[in-house]
């Protein structure tokens, strides 16, 4: 249970969809297990009732036979005791009367045993005279107990001596008593094929109903959990964006753009060590000239709006795999993977040109803005990203101190 809980927590922390997948797996396993166990239980209970009902019918028939026909299959001895015996003279009459008596019932065969396990009568005549001492169920009956069991017979002869195939019968052994003592046993075969089929159908119907209920319950639960996981995913997406994205400009925040810069710096060093091409990374530090004056004149909301438009223009100047992030205030850092010095300068001039050539719209007024940029590329002597960023920052400072509106 602890292991399962650990996996559950780990998966749902990674991805809320894993909660749905886990739920579906649990639901499927639960439906299979519950329906299997319940189906088996239903079947066993119904089958037990079927056997009990057949046993009761067999006992009633045997009791009636004992009362009406007992004289024809029992013999009184000189010592006053009674034994089970059928004389050849009485066999035809007994057989005829038994078949007539049993015809209305679903009985396909009946045997009568003596106390020494010998068959003294059977509706299947060829069995008469056989001794069945190894029959434990017969031994139980001769000891005074009833014994019933459901059996599947590939073929059996009915009372009309016609073969019936694939028949479900309940075999019941019933003690024959005389003067309080067991003197033999009946073995009664009752055909329960149609009832057994009804029992099976009832179990299947119950199983289907239970399965349907479980599907509905788990289906509703799935919808509720999916709604919750969707809300959780939305919350996670918001939180993830908050940890990666600058809330004002929509670009990466300082922490994330630094991580991207370190990743590309390390990648360039690895490629350079292997002597591979494209072992370059360009960095551009860029900010808006006289941004404080915009805030002072138009207000901070207007300044925020300018930053948003500025970030859009910078982003529009980049390739899909380049990155830009707000490094602080009105200052942005651009990371250009695979870009050499000339290419980095070209991108910087493109940004510089886009910013200065088209005015920005601030509070209904057009405002011309310029930008300054410091460019740096990874050099062979660099062993840390900070060295590159310091050069880019120094070049930005020189662009500012040199009159702004330029790329250094």
QUIVEN-V528137 format. One record per pair of residues at least 6 apart in sequence whose C-alpha atoms are under 6 Angstrom apart, sorted by the first residue. I is the first residue (numbers start at 1). J is the second residue. Records with the same first field share a line. If there is no record, write none. Layout:
# QUIVEN-V528137
I=J / J
This chain:
# QUIVEN-V528137
11=18
12=18 / 19
16=229
39=207
42=203
43=203
73=84 / 85 / 86
74=83 / 84 / 85
75=82 / 83 / 85
76=82
83=183
84=114
106=190 / 191
107=189 / 190 / 191
108=158 / 159 / 189
109=123 / 189
110=122 / 123 / 187 / 188
111=121 / 122 / 186 / 187
112=119 / 120 / 121 / 185 / 186
113=119 / 120 / 184 / 185
114=184
115=183 / 184
117=131 / 132 / 133
118=130 / 131
119=128 / 129 / 130
120=128 / 129
121=128
141=173 / 174 / 175
142=175
144=175
146=173 / 174
147=172 / 173
148=171 / 172
149=170 / 171
150=169 / 170
151=168 / 169
152=167 / 168
153=166 / 167
154=165 / 166
155=164 / 165 / 166
156=163 / 164
157=163
167=193
168=192 / 193
169=189 / 190 / 191 / 192
170=189 / 190
171=188 / 189
172=187 / 188
173=186 / 187
174=185 / 186
175=185
176=182 / 183 / 184 / 185
177=183
244=252 / 253 / 256
245=251 / 252 / 253
246=252 / 253
249=308
251=325
252=325
253=325 / 326
254=326 / 327
257=325
268=279 / 280
271=279
272=279
278=338
280=338 / 339 / 340
281=336 / 337 / 338 / 339 / 377 / 378
282=336 / 339 / 344 / 377
283=334 / 335 / 375 / 376
284=333 / 334 / 374 / 375
285=332 / 333 / 373 / 374 / 392
286=331 / 332 / 372 / 373
287=330 / 331 / 371 / 372
288=371
289=370 / 371
295=303
314=351
322=335 / 336
323=334 / 335
324=333 / 334
325=332 / 333
326=332
327=333
341=377
356=369 / 370
359=366 / 367 / 368
360=366 / 367
370=405
371=405
372=399 / 404 / 405 / 406 / 407
373=396 / 407
374=392 / 395 / 396 / 407 / 408
375=392
376=392
395=408
399=406 / 408
